[in-house]
Amino acid sequence: MKKHLVKFKINGKTKQRTVVANDIYEAERLVRKEFGLSDMSRMLYVKTIKCGRYEYQVFGSTLYSEF
């Protein structure tokens, strides 16, 4: 369990949350659960997820693909 800093945009506002999760996928799921969104909802746009010294640039979602 590590801390993940999730930077995202919801309803046109940029926000960030720190969550404790095992991986980046679980971190995004926890943020979605906080706002009551499903895994396939496009209302949440994740920019980056930072864990330790690694910063993952997502630009969308880790749970689904645009293609």
URMO-V951621 format. One record per residue. N is the residue number from 0. NEAR is the number of other ideal C-beta (glycine too) atoms within 10 Angstrom. Layout:
n=<N;N>
near=<NEAR;NEAR>
This chain:
n=<0;1;2;3;4;5;6;7;8;9;10;11;12;13;14;15;16;17;18;19;20;21;22;23;24;25;26;27;28;29;30;31;32;33;34;35;36;37;38;39;40;41;42;43;44;45;46;47;48;49;50;51;52;53;54;55;56;57;58;59;60;61;62;63;64;65;66>
near=<7;11;12;23;15;26;15;21;13;16;8;6;7;10;13;12;14;10;18;11;19;10;13;20;14;15;26;23;17;15;22;22;12;10;14;7;15;11;14;9;14;11;11;21;14;23;14;15;24;18;16;9;5;8;12;14;9;18;9;13;19;18;17;11;7;7;3>
